[in-house]
Amino acid sequence: KQRHAGVRAQDRRSVGQQSGDRAFKCHFIGCEKAYKRSGDLQRHRLIHSGDKPFKCPFVGCDYRCVQRHRLSAHTNRHLGVRPYVCAVDECRKAFLSKSNLKEHRLVHSDARPHPCPHPRCTQRFKTMTRLCNHRVAVHQ
């Protein structure tokens, strides 16, 4: 019972659900997010509350955010640190965030995970940016 301390009853996993279900649902009007763990839901709720508990420690910088990893990436900007490095020997390009490195890795592969949603278009793209540019240039 203590595992669920501080979590509203409607957010708790019901007895019949499997552990793989996303049982912790956000009840903010219009939000359909759901999570496997109550802590993830609690962190998500900060988006709706407007609370940004993580503040940049650099004097004169007013940056605040909801997630600690975003503050780390922001702080690295001040420091000039790019801790996420491409493992391809010929490349070795470095990035501020893990998500930017993950997107960059597609440059070294044939994967094109972003399909154009236009009904008669069959093109696929390596990045969302390229997909958005395509949509503006071709379909608008």
N, C-alpha and C positions, 0 to 999 in steps of 0.2 A: 504494500500500500504506500509506503514512503517513496517508492520510485516515482509516483505521480504527484508528489507534493507540489502545490502551486499551479497545477494544470486544471483548467475548468473541466467539469464532468463531460460536457459535450465534445471536448477535444480528445478525450481518452479513447484508447483502443477498446472496442467492444469484445466481449468474450469469444464470439464466433469468428473473428477475423484472424487471418494468418499474419505472421510477423512481417511478411513482405509487403503488405498493404500499406498505403499511405493514409493511415487512420487519423492523423492529427491534422484537421482541416481548419483553414482560416475562415472565420465567420464575418469578416469585413464585407459589407455589401459590394457585390461586383467582383470580388476576388475569389478565384477558384483554386488557389494554391493548397497543396496538401503535402504532408511530410511523414516520414517513417518514425521520426523521433520528436518528442515534445520540445526539446531544446532548440531544434531547427525551427519549429513553429514560433517559439517565443522570440527568437532572433528575427524572424520574418516580420512579426508584428511591429517591430520598430519602424518599418517602412511606413506603416499606416499612421503611427503616432507622431512621426516627424522628429522623434528623439534621435540625436546623433551623438552617442556617448564617447566616441573616439575622436580626440582633438590633436591636431598637429602640434608637436612640441617646439617647433621653430618660432622664435620671436617674430611677430609681425605677420604671421600666416594664420588666417582664420579658418583654414580647412577643417571640416568635421565630417565624420561618416558613420555609417551604421555598422560596418564590418571591419574587424581588426586587420584582415589581410589587405583591405583597400588602403588603410592608413600606412601599412608597411610599404606598399608600392608607392604611395605619395611621398613618404619620408625618403625613400630611395631616390626620388627625383631631386630632392634638395641636396642629397649627398653625392649624386652622380653615379650611384651604384646600379648596375644592371646584373642581378644575380642569376638570371635564367638564360643559360647559354645553349645554343644549338649544338647537338652532339656530332653533326656532320663535320668531318675534319676540314674540308675545303671551305666551310661556311663560318662556323664559330660566331655567328651574329648573336648579340646579347640583348635581353629584354628586361623591362621593369616588372612585368607580371608573367605568371605561369600561363595565363590564358592567351597572352600575346605570343608566347613561344609556341603554344599548342597550335595556334592559327598559322604561324610561320612554318611549322613542320610540313604543312600541306604543300609548300613550294617544292619540297623534295620528293613528293609522291604524285601518283596519278589520280588520287582521290578528289572528287568534286562533290562534296556533301550538300551543297545548296542548290536545289532545283528552282528554276523559274516557275512561279505559280500561274503564269498566264496559260490558259487552256490549250493554245495551239503552239506553245513554245516548248521545245525539248532540251534547251540548253541547261547546263549545270555549271556551278562555279565553285572555286576553291574557298572564297571568302564571301561573307555577307556584303562587304563593301563593293565587291565586283558585281554581285547580284543586284544591289541597289542601283549602281551606275548603269547596268544593263537595262533595268526596268525604266529608268528615267529616259535613257537614250532611245530605246526601241519601242516601248509600250505606252509612252505618254505623249 
